[in-house]
Amino acid sequence: MKKLRITAIVVGLLIAGNACKHDFVELTNPNQITTGSFWETGDDALAGVNSVYSALYYDGLYLRLYPWIMDIRADDMRNTSPWWTQEVMNYQVSPGNPCYIAPWEHNYAGIFWANQVLEYVPPIEMDEGLKERILAETKFLRGLYYYHLLAVYRDVPIITELPSGPEEYYPPKSHREEVFKHVIQDFSDAMAVLPTKQEYPASEMGRATKGAAAGYLAKTYMIIQEWELAEPILRGIIDQQYGSYFLVPNYRDNFTTDNENNSESLFEVQFSRDVGGTTLGWAGNPSSAWSKTSGKARTYAPLGFGWGDVTPTDWIFELFQEERTVDDELDPRMKASMFFDYPGSTVYGIPWEDLDLPNHVHVRKYLNDDYYPNEDEWRSEINERILRYADILLLYAECLNELGRTQEAYPYIQEVRDRANLPDLATTRPNMSQAEMRDWITRERALEFCFEAIRYVDILRWGWLEDDSKIEMLRERDAEFELFVKGREFMAIPPNEVDLNKNLEQDPGWN
Amino acid sequence: MKHNLRLKAGIISFLILLLSGTGWLYAQDHNVSGTVTDADSGITLPGVNIIEVGTSRGTITDINGNYSLAVSGPDAILRFSFVGFMTETIAIEGMTVIDLEMQPDIAMLSEMVVIGYGTQAKSDITGSVSIVDVENIERISGHNVSRALQGQTSGVMVQGSGEPGSVPHVKIRGVGSFSNTEPLYVVDGVPIANFIGVSTGQYGGSDSRTGGITDINPSDIESIQILKDASAAAIYGARGANGVVIITTKRGREGDLRISYDGNYGLQHITNRWELTNREQYQELNNLARRNAGLFLARGNNPDRPEFIDDIDTDWQEEVFETGHITDHTMTLSGGTQSSRYYASFNFFDQSGTMAGPPPHFSRYSVRLNADQEKGRFTFGQSVYYTQTQHIRLSSSQWEPPIIGSLLSIPTVPVYDEKNIGGFGGGIDAIHDQIVGNQVGFNHLRNIETERHRLLAVVYGQVELFHGLSYRANFSYDRSDWLNHEFIPVYNIGSRHTNSISFMNQWRGENPYMLMEHTLNYTNTFGRHNLTLLAGYTAQYDYFSQTHAHSEGFTEPYLEVISAGPDNRNAFGNKAEHTLLSYLGRASYSYDDRYFVTTNFRRDYSSRFGPGNKYGDFPSVSAGWKVSSEDFFDVDLIDNLMIRGGYGKIGNEAIGDYQYESFINRYATYVFGGRLPTGGIQTQIIDPSIRWEERVTRSAGFDLAMLGYKLEVSAEYYHNDANDILFASPVPWSTGTVGNPTTNAASMTNQGFEFSATYRHMEGDFHYRISANATTLKNRVNSIGQLDDPVLTYMSKTEVGGEMGQLYGWVFDGIFQNQEEIDNHAFQTAGTKPGDVRFKDVNGDGVINDEDRVYHGSAWPKLTGGFTTDFAYRGFDLSIFMQGVYGNTMLNGPYQILSSLAHGNYTVESYENYWRGENTSDKWPRPVIGDPNNNNRVSDRWFQDGSFLRMQNVQLGYTLTPEILGFASGFESLYIYVSAQNLYTFTKYKGFDPDVINDGLFYRGQDYGSYPNPQTFLMGVKLSI
């Protein structure tokens, strides 16, 4: 039809000369709708918030890079990649390094999208309840993107509104304390409005819940060491005030496609191979060809099954073996988290002894060895459980300890240990002091959350990288800390960004 | 072209006298005979066409210039025509003997030159126009006329690789755009479709450009003119900014059927080799690099391990490169009467590249039919061209281009390994420490090819309304259809190059251009006043549409169709449309062959411009003063002297479709409950006010002919200001935009001198011609983006006041011999150890960081040029063409990577010189995997002089005349030749080839494994009957 119309215009022009020249050069994009015709209906509002979630799929978030750069910098994992992460582990930055750029770029993409929803949805005439939920989901996500930014960078600009013109493209950075205030505001606002996980229909599984907002709010308070503010929220989660959560019996169910969105999950990034797409959506304008899958498994899988870009440190490998279960077996979390040589050990179904792997231990968490012969397909659909109830329990224990209620912390730690069939801590290590308990919790967290991009956030919030003795300890655990430069515990703001935005100063540690 | 005419006169053009033969069928009552000679030299002219006007009777002169023709009666009128001479019409007035001295059409000065929507006498041109010597172009083998333009004329820069099917970059008078720098190509009067960017799949490499002018068969080309700035190109308005290349294809001439065949065959080689380490050297260096990084030795390199490799020593360059073949065959049929003429050609071109494997391979079939008809005041014409090309693409690994991958391949990996699926050898990380893949394996296992079809049809009709005023209508339909096919089977080539799920991608697309042009032309002479007026109106519609299908899970035996892949079948598609509507006009006026003025004007309305910017006006004016026509001018030596200058404005509207509107991206969406609902968000910030890029050009120069037109010299100064350059003006990522908004926010200036000279010697048996051209270019960036922030790449910096893509990096300052030297120097990294490179602390702040980078030279040659000499002696002719650039610097990417002393192979140079302990080297660092000191960062270690002078073509030919062949052969002429191309290159550049392809802009100085241009030895034959 289009062609006919154009042909008609061409013929018309022949006859009528220039009468319709403006019509002739007025074309409508057949691929996309314009911004001006959007944000009119409830469907538009819902589509908008759906998009805000999708920034989680970018490389700078959970496609691959965010977990990767967080994991390799922690003491439980080494970088074995010849790629740009090498420079991260040299504590250097060059302008094109995507490890520095992508988390910045993609979290801010999510923030830009969230700000659109928060600006354009309120005036829409639609179901008020749905509108409130959409706005609350958006606030949760905006908080989450800022939370990630603060995990990677020290101080970042706060942007909560759409720019009215190019002069507003150049914001200065705010001290992280200021940014945390905004994060707390967003999580609090979201928590007040969002439905609980159980209140959502199954078809909406994956949306932000009251529990997720509460969990992240508490985590944020823990990072800024506001123990008294964190305590009631953590308590509330454990008391099922924000929805119902409990540990799954099988630890490994947290890292496979089976039993996704399980009772332990407060929030997870939803990946699926069933919704189509052929290429990974690393960066750029989302396309219909982008699959909603993760590239991380191929990065983490041992060479021969994936890129072998990471390897557990000997420290974490040995830490797992320090304490055996009540049945005098290895901590079951060890086999769930790592490939290594034990009787009956297999890697992607191949017996360990038939293999020629470069190292004696490899990461297993979040890999598809239960389903596929290798990760060559580069398309993992394992949901990334980014907030687990186990984290809430251990954070609560830590919070109680920091509040001086050390003895009250034991049962919450033990709840996590019980799943691993470890002996009662109150028996094996009774009456720990606050300092002993503090150290013990760092150990429990390492075992429970290794290779989950949580460890480095812990190391940061515990202030280890500002403490010479702790740095020394880290160097013993992981030789990569030999090259650590004090002041570079956060990643550099992308140098191009600093060049471009005169109002933005580089992290002083990187000057 | 003239240089060769007499040569041709002596050697070609013996049509069998069919016409006079058939003439006997008629009642003959009058015969005319005579001899035709060259008025200048008195030499007889064979092959002159003689026609009795208004009849089909005609003949041509024999080898001695004699003719005899039966005509209809004593009042017959004869027309004598011959290429390179003025056509003469003579009434016989009862005579029976007419001897004619034909006047040479000297140096083509009165040749009519196509200048866009019309022609102009070459001697009257005041704008900046280059006329390309098509014979020189014909001597360059290849399928692509734009590649052959390299070095042929001043003001035109061509960069290209040697990969069959690849598309070179052509830049006229520098670069004034970041998005589209290619000239507009006009073929047979109509602008043709520009290059198409096709999807090349996961492994098909980055250069996806195809189509455009490269589809046109070079042997069909009759003439090429290049409009270099607004003074000439403003008639093409918003598409003229990068210059216009006007190509006219051959058409039938009045006369008998003429059949010619032109064929050649050649061998191609990559002659240079990198000196790379052999097995033992490689193993020693790799072991050291791993030891220095605190890593275990790769087992294959560890003599203490059972896996140690001592029986494989692959020379990958020998395995990857092989002899390529190139062949080109054209057959043409042409002829006709005064009222109906035809030219038909068929061409087959095939080039298999110089690399092992099915790819790279390019082949093309084409057919052309050009026809012209005249009846009374009406003239009609058709040019119909159809071509089919097949391009089997080189496949690359996911990380580096094929050349880099091939060079980095290590000696301990075998080319073939039956144990691997697919049968090719590959490195195992723990054994070989190899990251790159096996290029021979990639080439054989993966199938990536592009098949394209192009139809370019132009029809025109013209009518003379009354004396001097004519109306012409052009219609063209230019359509490309393509299929890109990528099939990746299951294979295993080592640790990092395995594919366990076979998959296939297919893209099918179409790109039709429909164009209609109406022009009125008025020419008249009033006494000494000459006036030509042109007014026109054009409308164009084109679109690009592509459908992509994907499927997976193919099993052997592989069937390479989408349906055979059972898994993950997906389909995608998109479309972009474009319209352009224009008014154009030109007025040319001259007085007394002394004063000349031409003005051009075009107004373009484009769908690509937003409201408020729907149209642009592009005017120009040029003027000339033919000093030699003045009465007071009395210099015998000088035949012609024209001083001329021009000023004008042109534009570039190739800015992408729909860029002025912001859109909702519906594909930004997320999985909920296992389903994928719709999304909708604006992902990109846009600038609604974007419009065409503008080029304001100024030029002044002169054309001089001396010594009886033996010496011709032209020189010109040009100064082009490119304004409102579209630039994806980087905005901070904190805005959240996933792409930078494109805005008209940069400007730059290109200026320089162009010079060309030709000297011809045509007397006696020994003829020669020498011609040379040279161009200087100074590029200066005047503004970039809203904030004038420099554009930094990893190896270049572009800032206001500087040049585009100026090379930029750290400064090598020796090698740290011991810890003390490290401690006494500025801090580099925490991993710096003795043996690492010391970089200069340029700003003296005690830290080596980005601030310590400096400029390392220009990516733009100070001078580009070409030099041609032709000699002819009796039947022999020899032609030598040299071409080169001077004064540019390049980042030698292969050298950088091969010297990196990390994963992959190394140069022997780095092996022999690496740091082995205190005071063992002050040039080469220690080998260390991971490079903690970043020794390999971009620094002057890798910048090299990119100047070169290349013997591009040497051709020796011999013409066999009918006398030698004997008339029984039936040949009118037979020409045989041998040629050598890219015979030798004078350069200091270390690497395969200093003539590289890259983006030509911010990375202009980068050689990142460009496919080297091969050396070619060719033999061929041209014959006609």
Interface residues (C-beta under 8 A of the other chain):
Chain A: K2 I6 T7 V10 L13 L14 G17 N18 K21 H22 F24 V25 E26 L27 N29 P30 N31 Q32 I33 T34 T35 F38 D43 D44 L46 A47 G48 N50 S51 V52 Y53 S54 A55 L56 Y57 P82 Q86 E87 N90 Y91 Q92 S94 P95 G96 I101 W104 E105 Y108 A109 G110 I111 F112 W113 N115 Q116 V117 V156 P157 I159 P163 P166 Y169 Y170 P171 P201 A202 S203 E204 M205 G206 R207 Q270 F271 S272 R273 D274 V275 G276 G277 T278 T279 A283 G284 N285 P286 S287 S288 A289 W290 K292 L303 G304 W307 G308 D356 L357 P358 P373 N374 D376 E377 A479 E482 L483 F484 V485 P494 P495 N496 E497 D499 L500 N501 K502 L504
Chain B: Q202 G294 I428 D429 A430 I431 I435 S495 R496 T498 N499 S500 I501 F503 N505 M514 M516 Y537 A539 Y541 H548 H550 N568 N570 F572 N574 K575 A576 E577 H578 T579 L580 L581 Y583 Y605 S606 S607 F609 K614 D657 Y658 E661 S662 F663 I664 N665 R666 Y667 A668 T669 Y670 V671 F672 G673 G674 R675 L676 P677 T678 G679 G680 I681 Q682 T683 Q684 I685 P730 V731 P732 W733 S734 T735 G736 T737 V738 G739 Q786 L787 D789 P790 L792 T793 Y794 T829 A830 G831 D850 A902 H903 G930 D931 P932 N934 R937
